[in-house]
């Protein structure tokens, strides 16, 4: 029968002492980190929040404001916000076509807790600048603001006002007459009315 080996008493006492020394060394190293190192780690955590989402909506999320570009299957991430003009911009590429998405945060209204409407401009290599009334929804589960629907208002128009009226959205614009050259500023006033729900916009017929 094999006898169990009994460790000498000094070695048994030495083991917890060695472990205690290792713990103390680890603690001293942790608390001796330079303040700059700790600040840098904290700053990296803070900058993980998307700056545009935080400034426009006050929402802390790492996910960017996301737009499905109308009449395409591509998406654009809003990457910059001009504090002076209130214009937020992103870029997209649909095969050979490259363009810019611009959202006017001065013409943004909150419809309910998670639903927003804003005027969007789409431009590409062509001469047109297409204005859309765009519906956005903040998905609390995925922490993402994404467009749900967009309705074309016109090409190179002027949007004067965006206003919620109950379950409707009223858009005041200036457009050109059919015989008016595109180089001239739009002068004809018009009012467009839209119904909305959580996922779609529907024009109200006059």
C-alpha positions in Angstrom: 0.0 0.0 0.0 1.4 3.4 -1.1 1.7 5.9 1.7 0.5 9.5 1.2 3.3 11.9 1.0 3.1 14.5 3.8 4.6 17.9 3.0 7.1 19.3 5.5 5.5 21.8 7.9 7.7 24.8 6.7 6.5 24.3 3.1 2.9 24.1 4.0 3.3 27.5 5.8 5.2 29.0 2.9 2.5 28.5 0.3 -0.1 31.0 1.7 2.7 33.4 2.4 3.8 33.4 -1.3 0.2 33.8 -2.4 -0.2 36.8 -0.1 2.9 38.4 -1.5 1.7 38.0 -5.1 -1.7 39.6 -4.2 0.1 42.6 -2.5 2.4 43.0 -5.5 -0.6 43.0 -7.9 -2.4 45.6 -5.7 0.6 47.9 -5.6 0.9 47.7 -9.4 -2.8 48.5 -9.9 -2.8 51.6 -7.7 0.6 52.8 -8.9 -0.7 53.2 -12.5 -0.2 56.8 -13.7 -3.3 59.0 -13.7 -2.8 59.6 -17.4 -3.2 55.8 -18.1 -6.4 55.6 -16.1 -7.8 58.8 -17.8 -6.9 57.4 -21.2 -8.8 54.2 -20.5 -11.8 56.1 -19.3 -11.7 58.4 -22.3 -11.7 55.5 -24.7 -14.9 54.2 -23.1 -16.6 57.7 -23.3 -15.6 58.2 -27.0 -17.3 54.9 -27.9 -20.6 56.8 -27.8 -21.6 58.2 -31.2 -21.1 61.9 -31.0 -23.9 62.8 -33.5 -26.5 60.7 -31.7 -25.5 62.3 -28.4 -25.6 65.9 -29.6 -28.8 65.6 -31.7 -31.0 63.3 -29.5 -29.1 63.1 -26.2 -29.0 59.3 -26.7 -25.9 57.4 -25.6 -25.2 54.6 -28.0 -22.2 53.4 -30.0 -24.4 53.0 -33.1 -24.5 55.8 -35.7 -27.7 57.5 -37.0 -28.6 55.2 -40.0 -30.4 56.2 -43.2 -31.7 53.9 -45.9 -31.1 55.9 -49.1 -34.4 56.1 -51.0 -34.7 54.1 -54.2 -31.6 52.1 -53.4 -30.7 49.1 -51.2 -27.8 50.9 -49.5 -27.4 52.7 -46.2 -25.6 55.8 -45.0 -24.2 56.4 -41.6 -24.4 60.0 -40.4 -20.9 60.9 -39.4 -20.7 64.6 -38.9 -22.8 67.5 -37.5 -22.2 71.2 -38.2 -23.1 73.1 -35.0 -23.6 76.4 -36.9 -26.0 75.2 -39.7 -27.4 72.2 -37.8 -26.8 70.0 -40.9 -25.8 66.4 -40.2 -24.1 64.5 -43.1 -23.2 61.1 -44.3 -22.1 59.5 -47.5 -23.1 56.5 -49.6 -22.2 54.6 -52.7 -24.6 52.7 -54.8 -22.4 50.8 -57.4 -20.9 53.6 -59.5 -23.0 56.4 -57.9 -21.7 58.3 -55.0 -23.7 60.8 -53.0 -24.3 62.7 -49.9 -27.1 62.5 -47.3 -27.9 65.7 -45.4 -30.4 65.9 -42.5 -31.5 69.3 -41.3 -31.7 68.9 -37.5 -33.3 72.4 -37.3 -36.2 70.9 -39.1 -36.6 67.8 -36.8 -39.6 67.1 -34.7 -40.2 64.3 -32.1 -43.5 62.6 -32.8 -43.6 60.3 -29.8 -41.1 58.6 -27.4 -39.1 56.9 -30.2 -40.4 58.4 -33.5 -38.9 61.4 -35.3 -39.5 63.3 -38.5 -36.8 65.3 -40.3 -36.1 66.9 -43.7 -33.5 65.0 -45.6 -31.6 66.0 -48.8 -30.0 63.6 -51.2 -27.5 64.7 -53.8 -25.1 62.8 -56.1 -23.0 63.5 -59.2 -26.1 64.9 -60.9 -27.5 68.4 -60.6 -30.6 67.5 -58.5 -30.9 68.0 -54.8 -33.9 65.9 -53.7 -35.8 66.7 -50.5 -37.6 64.1 -48.5 -39.8 64.0 -45.5 -38.2 61.1 -43.5 -39.4 59.1 -40.6 -37.0 57.7 -38.1 -37.5 55.3 -35.2 -35.1 54.6 -32.3 -35.0 50.8 -31.6 -34.4 50.6 -27.9 -33.5 46.9 -28.1 -30.8 47.4 -30.7 -29.9 50.9 -29.6 -30.1 52.2 -33.2 -31.8 55.1 -34.9 -32.8 54.0 -38.4 -35.1 55.4 -41.1 -38.5 53.7 -41.6 -39.9 55.6 -44.6 -39.1 58.6 -46.8 -41.4 60.6 -49.1 -40.1 62.8 -51.9 -41.1 66.4 -51.6 -39.4 67.8 -54.6 -36.1 68.8 -56.4 -34.3 71.9 -55.2 -37.3 73.2 -53.3 -37.3 75.3 -50.1 -38.7 73.8 -46.9 -39.9 76.5 -44.6 -41.5 74.7 -41.7 -42.2 71.2 -40.3 -45.0 70.8 -37.8 -46.9 68.0 -36.1 -50.6 68.2 -36.0 -52.0 65.3 -34.0 -51.4 62.2 -36.1 -50.4 64.3 -39.1 -47.2 66.1 -40.2 -47.6 69.4 -42.1 -44.8 70.6 -44.4 -44.7 74.1 -45.7 -42.6 74.5 -48.8 -41.9 76.8 -51.8 -41.8 75.2 -55.2 -41.3 76.3 -58.8 -44.0 76.5 -61.3 -43.8 74.1 -64.2 -42.5 76.8 -66.6 -40.1 78.3 -64.1 -36.3 77.7 -64.8 -34.5 75.7 -62.1 -31.9 78.4 -61.8 -34.5 80.7 -60.2 -35.5 80.4 -56.6 -38.8 78.7 -55.9 -41.6 81.2 -55.1 -44.8 79.2 -55.1 -46.0 78.4 -51.6 -47.5 75.0 -50.9 -48.6 73.0 -47.9 -48.2 69.2 -47.8 -49.9 67.0 -45.2 -48.9 63.5 -44.2 -50.4 60.8 -41.9 -47.9 58.7 -40.1 -47.7 55.6 -38.0 -44.7 53.8 -36.5 -43.4 52.6 -39.9 -44.8 54.7 -42.7 -45.8 58.1 -44.1 -49.0 58.5 -46.2 -49.8 61.8 -48.1 -53.2 63.3 -47.3 -55.0 64.1 -50.5 -56.2 67.7 -50.8 
